[in-house]
Amino acid sequence: MVDARPSLVEELVASGLAAREARWIVEEYAVGGDPDAAAAVRAAGRRRLGGEPLQYVLGHWPFRGLDLDVDPRVLIPRPETEELVDHALAELARLDEAAPVVLDLGCGSGAIGLAIAQELAARGLGARVIGVDVSEGALAVARANARKHGLTEVSFVRSDWFGGLDASWRGRVHLVVANPPYVGAEELAGLDPVLAHEPRGALVAPDHDGVAGFADAAAIVAAAPAWLAPGGALVLEHGDRQGPAALAAARDAGLEAVDRRDLAGRDRVLIGRRR
Ligand SMILES: C[S@@+](CC[C@H](N)C(=O)[O-])C[C@H]1O[C@@H](n2cnc3c(N)ncnc32)[C@H](O)[C@@H]1O
C-alpha cells in the first residue's frame, strides 16, 4: 500500500511527521483502495501530530509474540516489561508445575499474562492464567486481546489487587506477576508529555514511606505471601529508584528476595520467593 500511495506518505512527512511513522500510518489506514483511505490517513496523522502516542493511533502494538490492541484505556506495553516476562517464565521453569496458577496483577492490555499463556502453550505446557485489573476498560481490552490470539483459557477478574479474589486461591498461586503503577505524582510532571495520554491510574501511585510512587508495589509485596503456594514467586516490575525499597518490603514480608537489573543496568524487577 505504501508504494501505491507515496504521495500520502510525503504529505504526512511534509506536515511534520517522521518518515517511519508516516509510512506506518499509511500502511495501517490506506487499505484496499478504500476511497475514504486518504481521509483516514490524514485524520490519523493529525492525531499523531497532536501528540497522541503512535501506538494508540495505530491501535495495536507488538509485545513478545503478540500483536496487542491498545487504546487509551490501557498502558502501552513497554520493552522492559518483555524482560519481566522472561523472569516470570524462568520462575515457572524452576517450579516445574504441570498446571501452574498464574496471577497477572494489573493486567492492562493483558500483555504479561497473555504472553505467558502463549509461550507456555507453544512449548506444549499449560497454566491457569488469571488477569486482574481494577479498570473495567482495561479488562475489556485484555479480553479482546485474549480472543484475538485464541487464548480464551485465560480468565479475567475485576479486583483491587488481591482484594476481590476468591479466597480459595490463597496459598495456591505459583506465580504472581505484576507491573503496577509506580510513578510518583511529582515525578510524572518531569517525564515525557506523551504519558499524559495514558491512563493516570496505570502510571501513578501514591508515595509510601518516603519512596515516590511505591504504594501499589508495597501493597502487592505485603499481600503476596498469603496467596503464594510454598516455593511460589512474586515477579514485580518497579521503578529504577525503588530497588532497595522493594527488597526491604519483600524481606519484611518473609520472602527470599533478589532484585534484577534491566538491559540498561537499572534495578527493575523484584523476585520474591515464598520459602
Ligand atoms: C503499569 S499498568 C500495567 C499494564 C500491563 N500489565 C502492562 O505491563 O503493560 C498498571 C495496571 O494496573 C492497574 N491497576 C491500578 N491500580 C490497581 C488496583 N488497585 N488493583 C488492580 N489493578 C490496578 C491499572 O488499571 C493498569 O492497567
The ligand as an ORCA input file, in Angstrom:
! r2SCAN-3c Opt
* xyz 0 1
  C       1.561     -0.092     34.648
  S      -0.028     -0.682     34.113
  C       0.450     -2.327     33.558
  C      -0.391     -2.874     32.457
  C       0.144     -4.177     31.855
  N       0.309     -5.194     32.867
  C       1.486     -3.947     31.182
  O       2.503     -4.320     31.754
  O       1.504     -3.355     30.092
  C      -0.809     -0.954     35.676
  C      -2.197     -1.569     35.624
  O      -2.623     -1.738     36.977
  C      -3.995     -1.420     37.061
  N      -4.294     -1.031     38.450
  C      -4.058      0.145     39.077
  N      -4.461      0.094     40.353
  C      -4.962     -1.147     40.541
  C      -5.517     -1.803     41.670
  N      -5.665     -1.180     42.845
  N      -5.912     -3.094     41.529
  C      -5.798     -3.732     40.336
  N      -5.255     -3.151     39.225
  C      -4.852     -1.878     39.333
  C      -4.195     -0.289     36.059
  O      -5.548     -0.183     35.679
  C      -3.258     -0.732     34.947
  O      -3.942     -1.497     33.979
*
